[in-house]
């Protein structure tokens, strides 16, 4: 019986040793992971807040001029958000109104992603769906990091539906809050 107890004690010591060793490794690795996940980057010179979706709807109803557009070689692109403050860890809805083309040719969003500018946060793919002629919708969720005013970049790649090799990419920097 004493022999079984000493084997059990040896097993417990081994478990404690490996657990402690793993815990020390994890604690030592945390600062490295923090630095890799939240490294500083250059900030864009021009930062425009995304317009609220309500502003777009009110402007249409009252025929107001609201500057929520970004110039592209295809024409002006408009982006709206249901939360222009872009809070992190909150479901957000984006609406893109693509430049008008003729009846036979329309534009499509063929690729889109969000990346961190002020800190590296990986790549967030954005899936858009067309909800009306020239109007697209996407649901996104921004992650939180140590920067309460994180700067992100939305990249949209647009293509002409009749000639998909005719593409442009536009980068739209914006700021999130928490």
BAVEXLO-168378 format. One record per residue (C-alpha): x negated, y, z; residue in one letter; residue number from 1. Coordinates in steps of 0.1 Angstrom, whole numbers. Last residue first. Layout:
# BAVEXLO-168378
@c1->X	c2->Y	c3->Z	residuo->A	num->NUM $
...
//
This chain:
# BAVEXLO-168378
@c1->153	c2->514	c3->-269	residuo->X	num->178 $
@c1->147	c2->534	c3->-301	residuo->X	num->177 $
@c1->140	c2->527	c3->-338	residuo->X	num->176 $
@c1->124	c2->550	c3->-363	residuo->X	num->175 $
@c1->125	c2->550	c3->-400	residuo->X	num->174 $
@c1->102	c2->546	c3->-430	residuo->X	num->173 $
@c1->117	c2->540	c3->-464	residuo->X	num->172 $
@c1->95	c2->522	c3->-489	residuo->X	num->171 $
@c1->107	c2->520	c3->-525	residuo->X	num->170 $
@c1->99	c2->492	c3->-549	residuo->X	num->169 $
@c1->106	c2->493	c3->-587	residuo->X	num->168 $
@c1->115	c2->467	c3->-612	residuo->X	num->167 $
@c1->120	c2->464	c3->-650	residuo->X	num->166 $
@c1->111	c2->427	c3->-653	residuo->X	num->165 $
@c1->148	c2->420	c3->-644	residuo->X	num->164 $
@c1->160	c2->435	c3->-677	residuo->X	num->163 $
@c1->198	c2->435	c3->-680	residuo->X	num->162 $
@c1->203	c2->435	c3->-642	residuo->X	num->161 $
@c1->178	c2->464	c3->-638	residuo->X	num->160 $
@c1->157	c2->456	c3->-607	residuo->X	num->159 $
@c1->154	c2->471	c3->-572	residuo->X	num->158 $
@c1->128	c2->461	c3->-546	residuo->X	num->157 $
@c1->136	c2->476	c3->-512	residuo->X	num->156 $
@c1->111	c2->481	c3->-485	residuo->X	num->155 $
@c1->123	c2->492	c3->-451	residuo->X	num->154 $
@c1->94	c2->505	c3->-430	residuo->X	num->153 $
@c1->94	c2->507	c3->-392	residuo->X	num->152 $
@c1->83	c2->532	c3->-366	residuo->X	num->151 $
@c1->89	c2->522	c3->-330	residuo->X	num->150 $
@c1->101	c2->548	c3->-306	residuo->X	num->149 $
@c1->101	c2->528	c3->-273	residuo->X	num->148 $
@c1->67	c2->513	c3->-282	residuo->X	num->147 $
@c1->61	c2->482	c3->-261	residuo->X	num->146 $
@c1->79	c2->459	c3->-285	residuo->X	num->145 $
@c1->116	c2->452	c3->-293	residuo->X	num->144 $
@c1->128	c2->433	c3->-323	residuo->X	num->143 $
@c1->151	c2->448	c3->-350	residuo->X	num->142 $
@c1->183	c2->429	c3->-359	residuo->X	num->141 $
@c1->197	c2->433	c3->-394	residuo->X	num->140 $
@c1->230	c2->429	c3->-413	residuo->X	num->139 $
@c1->229	c2->440	c3->-449	residuo->X	num->138 $
@c1->254	c2->456	c3->-473	residuo->X	num->137 $
@c1->252	c2->467	c3->-510	residuo->X	num->136 $
@c1->271	c2->493	c3->-530	residuo->X	num->135 $
@c1->265	c2->498	c3->-567	residuo->X	num->134 $
@c1->299	c2->484	c3->-576	residuo->X	num->133 $
@c1->313	c2->470	c3->-544	residuo->X	num->132 $
@c1->303	c2->446	c3->-516	residuo->X	num->131 $
@c1->270	c2->434	c3->-531	residuo->X	num->130 $
@c1->251	c2->413	c3->-506	residuo->X	num->129 $
@c1->217	c2->421	c3->-490	residuo->X	num->128 $
@c1->194	c2->397	c3->-471	residuo->X	num->127 $
@c1->166	c2->415	c3->-453	residuo->X	num->126 $
@c1->134	c2->396	c3->-444	residuo->X	num->125 $
@c1->117	c2->407	c3->-412	residuo->X	num->124 $
@c1->79	c2->406	c3->-415	residuo->X	num->123 $
@c1->56	c2->406	c3->-385	residuo->X	num->122 $
@c1->58	c2->431	c3->-357	residuo->X	num->121 $
@c1->25	c2->450	c3->-362	residuo->X	num->120 $
@c1->28	c2->483	c3->-344	residuo->X	num->119 $
@c1->34	c2->519	c3->-357	residuo->X	num->118 $
@c1->44	c2->506	c3->-391	residuo->X	num->117 $
@c1->64	c2->475	c3->-384	residuo->X	num->116 $
@c1->78	c2->456	c3->-414	residuo->X	num->115 $
@c1->113	c2->454	c3->-428	residuo->X	num->114 $
@c1->120	c2->434	c3->-459	residuo->X	num->113 $
@c1->139	c2->435	c3->-492	residuo->X	num->112 $
@c1->139	c2->417	c3->-525	residuo->X	num->111 $
@c1->161	c2->416	c3->-557	residuo->X	num->110 $
@c1->184	c2->445	c3->-549	residuo->X	num->109 $
@c1->204	c2->449	c3->-581	residuo->X	num->108 $
@c1->209	c2->477	c3->-605	residuo->X	num->107 $
@c1->236	c2->479	c3->-632	residuo->X	num->106 $
@c1->235	c2->479	c3->-670	residuo->X	num->105 $
@c1->266	c2->474	c3->-691	residuo->X	num->104 $
@c1->288	c2->501	c3->-675	residuo->X	num->103 $
@c1->260	c2->527	c3->-675	residuo->X	num->102 $
@c1->238	c2->531	c3->-644	residuo->X	num->101 $
@c1->246	c2->547	c3->-611	residuo->X	num->100 $
@c1->218	c2->548	c3->-585	residuo->X	num->99 $
@c1->222	c2->523	c3->-556	residuo->X	num->98 $
@c1->243	c2->529	c3->-525	residuo->X	num->97 $
@c1->227	c2->509	c3->-497	residuo->X	num->96 $
@c1->246	c2->501	c3->-465	residuo->X	num->95 $
@c1->229	c2->489	c3->-434	residuo->X	num->94 $
@c1->246	c2->472	c3->-405	residuo->X	num->93 $
@c1->229	c2->468	c3->-371	residuo->X	num->92 $
@c1->231	c2->440	c3->-345	residuo->X	num->91 $
@c1->213	c2->453	c3->-314	residuo->X	num->90 $
@c1->179	c2->441	c3->-302	residuo->X	num->89 $
@c1->164	c2->474	c3->-310	residuo->X	num->88 $
@c1->185	c2->506	c3->-314	residuo->X	num->87 $
@c1->184	c2->522	c3->-349	residuo->X	num->86 $
@c1->192	c2->557	c3->-338	residuo->X	num->85 $
@c1->212	c2->560	c3->-371	residuo->X	num->84 $
@c1->236	c2->533	c3->-357	residuo->X	num->83 $
@c1->261	c2->522	c3->-385	residuo->X	num->82 $
@c1->233	c2->528	c3->-409	residuo->X	num->81 $
@c1->232	c2->545	c3->-443	residuo->X	num->80 $
@c1->208	c2->543	c3->-473	residuo->X	num->79 $
@c1->213	c2->563	c3->-505	residuo->X	num->78 $
@c1->192	c2->557	c3->-536	residuo->X	num->77 $
@c1->188	c2->586	c3->-561	residuo->X	num->76 $
@c1->179	c2->578	c3->-597	residuo->X	num->75 $
@c1->163	c2->549	c3->-615	residuo->X	num->74 $
@c1->128	c2->564	c3->-611	residuo->X	num->73 $
@c1->136	c2->566	c3->-574	residuo->X	num->72 $
@c1->144	c2->595	c3->-551	residuo->X	num->71 $
@c1->157	c2->588	c3->-516	residuo->X	num->70 $
@c1->191	c2->599	c3->-505	residuo->X	num->69 $
@c1->208	c2->608	c3->-472	residuo->X	num->68 $
@c1->212	c2->645	c3->-479	residuo->X	num->67 $
@c1->248	c2->652	c3->-471	residuo->X	num->66 $
@c1->268	c2->674	c3->-495	residuo->X	num->65 $
@c1->304	c2->676	c3->-483	residuo->X	num->64 $
@c1->334	c2->664	c3->-504	residuo->X	num->63 $
@c1->355	c2->662	c3->-472	residuo->X	num->62 $
@c1->365	c2->625	c3->-476	residuo->X	num->61 $
@c1->332	c2->616	c3->-492	residuo->X	num->60 $
@c1->312	c2->635	c3->-466	residuo->X	num->59 $
@c1->332	c2->619	c3->-438	residuo->X	num->58 $
@c1->324	c2->584	c3->-452	residuo->X	num->57 $
@c1->287	c2->591	c3->-456	residuo->X	num->56 $
@c1->285	c2->607	c3->-422	residuo->X	num->55 $
@c1->303	c2->577	c3->-407	residuo->X	num->54 $
@c1->276	c2->554	c3->-421	residuo->X	num->53 $
@c1->250	c2->573	c3->-401	residuo->X	num->52 $
@c1->221	c2->585	c3->-421	residuo->X	num->51 $
@c1->187	c2->569	c3->-417	residuo->X	num->50 $
@c1->162	c2->592	c3->-400	residuo->X	num->49 $
@c1->134	c2->606	c3->-423	residuo->X	num->48 $
@c1->98	c2->602	c3->-414	residuo->X	num->47 $
@c1->71	c2->620	c3->-435	residuo->X	num->46 $
@c1->35	c2->616	c3->-426	residuo->X	num->45 $
@c1->37	c2->579	c3->-421	residuo->X	num->44 $
@c1->20	c2->566	c3->-389	residuo->X	num->43 $
@c1->-13	c2->547	c3->-390	residuo->X	num->42 $
@c1->-12	c2->514	c3->-371	residuo->X	num->41 $
@c1->-16	c2->503	c3->-335	residuo->X	num->40 $
@c1->-15	c2->466	c3->-327	residuo->X	num->39 $
@c1->15	c2->451	c3->-310	residuo->X	num->38 $
@c1->16	c2->414	c3->-318	residuo->X	num->37 $
@c1->-22	c2->408	c3->-319	residuo->X	num->36 $
@c1->-29	c2->429	c3->-289	residuo->X	num->35 $
@c1->-1	c2->412	c3->-269	residuo->X	num->34 $
@c1->-13	c2->378	c3->-280	residuo->X	num->33 $
@c1->-48	c2->385	c3->-268	residuo->X	num->32 $
@c1->-35	c2->399	c3->-235	residuo->X	num->31 $
@c1->-14	c2->367	c3->-230	residuo->X	num->30 $
@c1->-42	c2->342	c3->-238	residuo->X	num->29 $
@c1->-59	c2->346	c3->-204	residuo->X	num->28 $
@c1->-26	c2->339	c3->-186	residuo->X	num->27 $
@c1->-19	c2->309	c3->-209	residuo->X	num->26 $
@c1->-54	c2->294	c3->-204	residuo->X	num->25 $
@c1->-51	c2->298	c3->-166	residuo->X	num->24 $
@c1->-17	c2->281	c3->-167	residuo->X	num->23 $
@c1->-31	c2->252	c3->-188	residuo->X	num->22 $
@c1->-60	c2->247	c3->-163	residuo->X	num->21 $
@c1->-36	c2->249	c3->-134	residuo->X	num->20 $
@c1->-13	c2->223	c3->-150	residuo->X	num->19 $
@c1->-43	c2->201	c3->-159	residuo->X	num->18 $
@c1->-56	c2->202	c3->-123	residuo->X	num->17 $
@c1->-22	c2->197	c3->-107	residuo->X	num->16 $
@c1->-15	c2->167	c3->-128	residuo->X	num->15 $
@c1->-49	c2->152	c3->-122	residuo->X	num->14 $
@c1->-45	c2->158	c3->-84	residuo->X	num->13 $
@c1->-10	c2->141	c3->-85	residuo->X	num->12 $
@c1->-25	c2->111	c3->-104	residuo->X	num->11 $
@c1->-53	c2->108	c3->-78	residuo->X	num->10 $
@c1->-27	c2->110	c3->-50	residuo->X	num->9 $
@c1->-7	c2->82	c3->-67	residuo->X	num->8 $
@c1->-38	c2->60	c3->-70	residuo->X	num->7 $
@c1->-46	c2->67	c3->-33	residuo->X	num->6 $
@c1->-10	c2->58	c3->-23	residuo->X	num->5 $
@c1->-11	c2->26	c3->-43	residuo->X	num->4 $
@c1->-44	c2->16	c3->-25	residuo->X	num->3 $
@c1->-29	c2->23	c3->8	residuo->X	num->2 $
@c1->0	c2->0	c3->0	residuo->X	num->1 $
//
